[in-house]
């Protein structure tokens, strides 16, 4: 009886917390911390268990280190310079500019993380579009899509990948080899669809030679020496992610080492650099880890795993596509970070119960959660960030309009993912 009570208590705590996160009336960090705290107060998780078993300090360290490192690169003016380069390269042509900014966003999301890429690219895009007198909305929508798609290519790109990599002990190169091919194809096809859908609004005149000559890329760079040093540290950090497994090091160690190296070689005040760590995000993760830990200790995750295996009749192929579809549709309406936090132990239990170690289940979760985040305005953080910046600049887009534009494209990306998974792992 006690076990049954604990089971339902954990389900209620989790459900109420999830509702709070979805409706966003209370800050999601507060919801997660209260939910995690309730799991401790109701004795479903002890404080010792939370610290030693459930809070993933590797994920937290990786996020914190990259926040500091990217903020130092940002201070040099590198990203503003990239935007001006895109204007000159496109010569002010709207379609060419959309392609270039979309590619920069996708690559940036993979290398520095999707949230940071969104924060950097949105205000620059609006300024550029005003400069050449075009409607920024098609470009911004493409950048939302590219943030979530591009960030899927590497372990450090999207928060769901960070969580999956740490929990499943997957290495940087495994993400690159297994996910980058489908991400590249999906990015290309998505940009083509965007150009087709918005072909009637992407009109602009080509900039004259005089106007192009007036754009000085170097003017955006505030510290040339700092830019070179910080980019060198970023490159070495990415290299560290590639080879860290060979030295028995965790990704958080590489990220924190990169952050410390950047502080030293760029002469940044450590106190100022540490202010760039988004504690709101880290505390949100901590609350989620404890919340999901309560589902594990009370047997909820195990029960869901057994039910899932029964529904697919133990067929791992069917399970792969169910995970992809479920993750994609759910992540469109529920922030993909808490959804991923729930799915990770569920997949681990499924693998244990079936006696398999199928990495493609993780790739299915990654593709579903990351691509699915494009479905609605609240599906992923970059969506909220870019559309909020657009609204501040007078370009408002409603939830319904965003969903009408992006949900069909999201479904297309899930279809591409399903075909890729089938061809690569089951044919």
GIGI-V270268 format. One line per field, one symbol per residue. psi: psi as a letter, one per 30 degrees, with the letter a starting at -180 (. if undefined). burial: 1 if it has 9 or more other C-alpha atoms within 8 Angstrom, else 0. Layout:
BEGIN
psi=???
burial=???
END
This chain:
BEGIN
psi=eeeeeeeeeeeeeeeeeeeeeefgekkfeeeeeeeeeeeeeggfkleeeeefeejjfeeeeeeeeeeeeeeeeeffgeeeeeeeeeeeefggkeeeeeeeeeeeeeeeeeefkeeeeeeeeeeeeeeeeeeghlkfeeeeeeeeeeeeeeffelefekeeeeeeeeeghklefeeeefeeeeeeeeeeeeeeeeeeegfffikllkkleeeeffjjefffjfjeeeeeeeeeeeeeeeeeeegeefgglleeeeeeeeeeeeeeffhkjeeeefffkjfeeeeeeeeeeeeeeeeeffgeeeeeeeeeeeeghgjeeeeefeeeeeeeeefefkkfeeeeeeeefeeeeeeeefhlijffeeeeeeeeeeefffelfgeleeeeeeeeeeefggikkleeeeeeefeeeeeeeeeeeeeeeeeeff.
burial=0000011001101100110111000101111111111111000110001100011101111111111111111111111111111111011111111111111011111111111111111111110111010111011111111111111111111111111111100111001100110111011001101110010001110010000100001001101001101110110111011101100011111111111011100101000010011100011111111111111111111101110110010100001110111111111111111111111111101110000000011111111111111111111111111110111000000000011001111110110111011100000
END
